[in-house]
């Protein structure tokens, strides 16, 4: 029996719109990562990019559970002396709310060239307006538990 490899047609990619208002960050990121990888399709293959485009709106209104708003710390290091920076979720939400979702989804896709290619299909916006309305987006329902 031969192994079936799906033909990935780039024109068949759909556009999903996700409203992040009152959605829990981790649960939202999991469902977005699954759509980006193509796990919601029957032709899913781990080593091929069969995923769809995802537009996330209202990223500034996403929820985090527990005391993560003040206690969770994101660290970065520039490589220079004194270049170690620590920021809380509240500080990141103030300046760049879209990076919260991008960072969470980035941790859920493969850490290789394929994962970087998948992340180019993720578009995150802080407000409710986005420039991708011409692509006939499909709303993706996120379960709020």
MIKEMI-759025 format. One record per residue (C-alpha): residue in one letter; x negated, y, z negated. Coordinates in steps of 0.001 Angstrom, whole numbers, always signed. Last residue first. Layout:
PT rest      xx      yy      zz
PT    a       X       Y       Z
...
//
This chain:
PT rest      xx      yy      zz
PT    x  +15279  +28250  -29340
PT    x  +15515  +30553  -26322
PT    x  +15564  +28346  -23215
PT    x  +14001  +30091  -20245
PT    x  +16172  +30314  -17137
PT    x  +14303  +30879  -13887
PT    x  +15992  +33418  -11626
PT    x  +15297  +32789   -7911
PT    x  +13561  +35638   -6098
PT    x  +14512  +36702   -2563
PT    x  +10988  +37770   -1444
PT    x  +11884  +41444    -908
PT    x  +12237  +42054   -4666
PT    x   +8497  +41704   -5255
PT    x   +7669  +45293   -6294
PT    x   +8716  +44858   -9953
PT    x  +10989  +46804  -12293
PT    x  +12055  +45435  -15700
PT    x   +9050  +46787  -17517
PT    x   +5799  +45206  -18686
PT    x   +5058  +43354  -15453
PT    x   +3414  +39949  -14905
PT    x   +2710  +38401  -11477
PT    x   +1464  +34801  -11430
PT    x    +572  +33352   -8000
PT    x   -3103  +34333   -8414
PT    x   -3146  +32117  -11509
PT    x   -2791  +29005   -9345
PT    x   -6008  +29812   -7469
PT    x   -7875  +30177  -10759
PT    x   -6510  +26794  -11856
PT    x   -7650  +25145   -8612
PT    x  -11128  +26603   -8949
PT    x  -11501  +25125  -12450
PT    x  -10058  +25358  -15967
PT    x   -6720  +23692  -15234
PT    x   -3604  +25666  -16252
PT    x   -2313  +26061  -19815
PT    x   -4903  +28488  -21210
PT    x   -4277  +30890  -18334
PT    x    -573  +30887  -19192
PT    x   -1264  +32286  -22684
PT    x   -3723  +34889  -21386
PT    x   -1352  +36087  -18662
PT    x   +1515  +36295  -21155
PT    x    -391  +38462  -23622
PT    x   -2074  +40374  -20798
PT    x   +1229  +41869  -19670
PT    x   +1541  +43826  -22918
PT    x   -1548  +45891  -22117
PT    x   -1874  +48941  -24406
PT    x    +559  +48509  -27296
PT    x   +1035  +44722  -26882
PT    x   -2726  +44239  -27243
PT    x   -2756  +46126  -30546
PT    x    +262  +44197  -31879
PT    x   -1277  +40851  -30888
PT    x   -4376  +41685  -32908
PT    x   -7681  +42832  -31471
PT    x  -11291  +41931  -32260
PT    x  -14288  +43189  -30285
PT    x  -17908  +41993  -30290
PT    x  -20100  +44268  -28169
PT    x  -22319  +45459  -31036
PT    x  -25411  +44182  -29237
PT    x  -24432  +43373  -25667
PT    x  -22915  +40205  -24285
PT    x  -19451  +41721  -23872
PT    x  -17787  +39617  -26547
PT    x  -14058  +39172  -26885
PT    x  -11847  +38142  -29762
PT    x   -8086  +37808  -29976
PT    x   -6761  +37780  -33549
PT    x   -3500  +36273  -34761
PT    x   -2516  +37748  -38152
PT    x    -520  +40874  -37250
PT    x   +1961  +39760  -34578
PT    x   +1191  +36111  -35409
PT    x   +3167  +36355  -38658
PT    x   +5727  +33728  -37673
PT    x   +6781  +33426  -34058
PT    x   +5776  +35667  -31191
PT    x   +8455  +37383  -29160
PT    x   +8218  +38871  -25654
PT    x   +9547  +42420  -25218
PT    x   +6428  +43931  -23590
PT    x   +6512  +41261  -20888
PT    x   +9833  +42631  -19636
PT    x   +9372  +40970  -16234
PT    x   +7542  +37772  -15273
PT    x   +7213  +37061  -11545
PT    x   +6352  +33440  -10734
PT    x   +5146  +32135   -7355
PT    x   +5495  +28428   -6655
PT    x   +3311  +25403   -7229
PT    x   +2044  +22690   -4867
PT    x   -1651  +23379   -5460
PT    x   -3260  +19966   -5028
PT    x   -5399  +17894   -7449
PT    x   -2620  +17021   -9886
PT    x     -37  +16035   -7240
PT    x   +3536  +17187   -7667
PT    x   +5744  +16241   -4692
PT    x   +8868  +15750   -6837
PT    x   +8771  +19399   -7878
PT    x   +8934  +20923  -11375
PT    x   +5275  +20062  -11977
PT    x   +4264  +22501   -9241
PT    x   +1267  +23942  -11095
PT    x   +2710  +27465  -11167
PT    x   +6126  +26085  -12194
PT    x   +4581  +24125  -15080
PT    x   +2529  +27150  -16163
PT    x   +5679  +29301  -16320
PT    x   +7447  +26698  -18474
PT    x   +4552  +26458  -20898
PT    x   +4022  +30226  -21034
PT    x   +7660  +30833  -21990
PT    x   +7499  +28256  -24785
PT    x   +4288  +29785  -26096
PT    x   +5507  +33401  -25993
PT    x   +8948  +32929  -27545
PT    x  +11543  +34606  -25317
PT    x  +13314  +37723  -26638
PT    x  +12913  +39537  -23271
PT    x  +10613  +37496  -21046
PT    x  +12883  +37669  -17987
PT    x  +11502  +35178  -15471
PT    x  +11757  +35691  -11726
PT    x  +10921  +32737   -9470
PT    x   +9587  +33056   -5928
PT    x   +9617  +29936   -3767
PT    x   +6785  +28380   -1806
PT    x   +7895  +26646   +1390
PT    x   +5709  +28764   +3668
PT    x   +2511  +27339   +2176
PT    x   +3375  +23815   +3266
PT    x   +1578  +21241   +1128
PT    x   +1785  +17942   +2947
PT    x   +2186  +15351    +236
PT    x    -396  +12594    -212
PT    x   +1024   +9065    -352
PT    x   -1447   +6378   -1325
PT    x   -1389   +3386    +976
PT    x      +0      +0      +0
//
